[in-house]
Amino acid sequence: MKDFPLAPHESIDLHEVLNFKTLCVAKSKLMQGMVFDKELKVLMQKDVEQSTQAINELKAIYERAPFQAPVPESKPAPILN
């Protein structure tokens, strides 16, 4: 099957899914420290592993997006006021 580039609306939808999955991984990793039930910890770790794999697969699809924003080399300075 030939790889077709993504339409702009598909790229935006995929971007939203990637953001959601990334937040899910971060939340699961953070919550593992507050969970004492071993079975729940195992489920949360499995969720992290599966979500990480899904993120990697989605990133491969996202490379077909018709546009790309440059990634900045440095982080912006924090606002302290």
Contacts in CASP RR format, 6 or more apart in sequence:
PFRMAT RR
TARGET T0000
AUTHOR 0000-0000-0000
METHOD contacts of the structure
MODEL  1
MKDFPLAPHESIDLHEVLNFKTLCVAKSKLMQGMVFDKELKVLMQKDVEQ
STQAINELKAIYERAPFQAPVPESKPAPILN
3 64 0 8 1.000
4 64 0 8 1.000
5 64 0 8 1.000
5 65 0 8 1.000
5 66 0 8 1.000
6 14 0 8 1.000
6 61 0 8 1.000
6 62 0 8 1.000
6 64 0 8 1.000
6 65 0 8 1.000
6 66 0 8 1.000
7 66 0 8 1.000
8 66 0 8 1.000
8 67 0 8 1.000
11 62 0 8 1.000
11 65 0 8 1.000
11 66 0 8 1.000
11 67 0 8 1.000
14 58 0 8 1.000
14 61 0 8 1.000
14 62 0 8 1.000
14 65 0 8 1.000
15 62 0 8 1.000
17 58 0 8 1.000
18 55 0 8 1.000
18 58 0 8 1.000
18 59 0 8 1.000
18 62 0 8 1.000
21 51 0 8 1.000
21 54 0 8 1.000
21 55 0 8 1.000
21 58 0 8 1.000
22 55 0 8 1.000
24 47 0 8 1.000
24 51 0 8 1.000
25 48 0 8 1.000
25 51 0 8 1.000
25 52 0 8 1.000
25 55 0 8 1.000
28 44 0 8 1.000
28 45 0 8 1.000
28 47 0 8 1.000
28 48 0 8 1.000
28 51 0 8 1.000
29 48 0 8 1.000
31 44 0 8 1.000
32 41 0 8 1.000
32 44 0 8 1.000
32 45 0 8 1.000
32 48 0 8 1.000
35 41 0 8 1.000
35 44 0 8 1.000
END
